[in-house]
Structure formats: C-alpha cells, structure tokens
C-alpha cells in the first residue's frame, strides 16, 4: 500500500520581458500568476522588464540567490528578433539545463501553431536549486506550457515523478 502524496506549495516569481507591455496590459504575466495561485502555489514577486540582458540577469540572479524562491517563470524574449535576449541573458545562470522542456514545448506547440514553433527558443533549467522556465511572450504559449508541462511538474502529486519532490535533494 502506498500513501498518496500531499500537495507542496512552491514559492514562485514571475518575470515578463517586454519593451511594449506594462503591468496594466501584461496578459501573459497575469495568466501565469492566476494559474500558479489557482494551483495553490505562492507568488513571491512579479516584475516586468525591458529586453535588456543585464537587467534580466540581475533580476533573476537576485531571485536565484533567495533561498525562499523555489522557481521562476519568465515570459517573453525567447524569439529571434534583434531585441529578444532572454536565452542569452539567462542560460549562463543555469547550473543544469533541462533540454527536454524546450523539446517537449515545441512538440506540443507544433499541434497548435505548426512549424511556427521553430521560432521559439523556450528553455528551462536549474540554478542554485531554483527552477527556471523561460516561455514565449504570447498568452497562448504560456497557457500551453503551464497546462501541458509546468503545472504537472510543479505538483508533488504527479506520478511517477515530478520536479516538486526533488527540491530537498537539489543541493546534494
């Protein structure tokens, strides 16, 4: 007989990367915050920053250094335009990449947007025992990532395994 796992609420931050959005019209950030709180997780902090790799790196580094932050959801800046710099800003901060996340996200997105999914450089990884998920800026892409990948992996009840239950062992 096995006991059911209990839900473990995680402390999460949300960062929107955009040169054009404000907190008043940030539907992707709003969606992620609503979804994570609806799931039972706690929002630690929300920021909206322009596509500036040094500002992004500084903000995310601060959250990564905070032992009270379990994960970070970043939306925006993962495309191919000249200003899109989220991967260049944040990949150097990772201790471990999670290649399967980007691959799975693009595979799922293919069913929704076809070959346009090639324009996404979505990625995830681990930095100082903090999960980092970098998603495209569109609300529909955030919905796809949250509903089909991230929410289950941040839920300790997901079987056979999930990221939430790894937390105590990440600094071994």
C-alpha positions, -999 to +999 in steps of 0.1 A: +000+000+000+013+034-009+003+067+007-009+095-016+015+124-019+004+157-004+005+189-025+036+210-017+030+248-024+060+263-040+072+299-039+074+313-074+083+345-092+070+358-125+091+380-149+077+394-180+102+405-206+088+432-229+096+466-244+059+473-251+038+458-223+030+474-189+016+458-158-018+471-170-018+450-202+005+421-194-019+393-201+008+366-201+021+376-167-015+378-154-022+344-168+008+328-151+001+344-117-036+334-118-026+298-128+001+294-102-021+308-074-051+288-085-029+257-083-020+265-047+014+280-052+025+313-037+036+344-058+068+358-042+073+387-066+064+399-101+085+421-123+082+435-158+115+444-175+126+455-210+146+432-233+179+441-217+201+411-209+218+428-180+186+439-163+171+404-168+202+387-155+203+410-124+167+404-115+168+366-120+201+364-102+185+381-072+157+355-071+181+326-076+201+337-046+170+339-024+165+305-006+128+314-003+123+312-041+116+277-055+110+286-091+109+314-117+085+317-146+098+341-174+076+351-203+089+369-234+122+375-252+126+339-265+121+347-302+145+357-329+142+394-333+171+416-325+158+426-291+149+390-280+177+382-255+162+360-227+183+329-236+215+350-239+207+367-206+197+336-185+213+305-199+246+315-184+230+314-150+220+278-152+238+251-133+219+224-153+198+228-184+166+208-189+167+202-227+136+181-226+115+211-217+121+231-248+118+200-270+085+190-254+072+225-255+079+228-293+065+193-299+032+202-282+032+236-298+035+220-333+000+207-329-012+243-322+008+265-345+026+242-369+062+249-380+060+284-364+070+266-332+106+267-346+107+304-337+105+296-300+137+293-280+118+283-249+140+266-223+142+255-187+168+246-161+181+247-126+201+274-109+211+273-072+183+248-066+158+271-083+137+260-113+137+284-142+112+282-170+115+306-199+084+308-221+074+328-252+056+360-246+022+351-260-005+342-235-015+311-256+021+299-254+022+304-216-011+286-214+003+256-234+034+255-212+016+258-179-013+235-187+006+207-205+040+207-188+048+231-159+018+227-137+022+189-135+059+190-129+055+216-101+028+194-084+042+168-060+012+145-066+022+139-103+034+104-108+057+087-115+079+117-108+079+154-107+102+184-100+085+195-068+095+164-048+132+168-060+135+201-041+150+187-009+177+168-029+188+196-054+218+208-034+232+173-026 
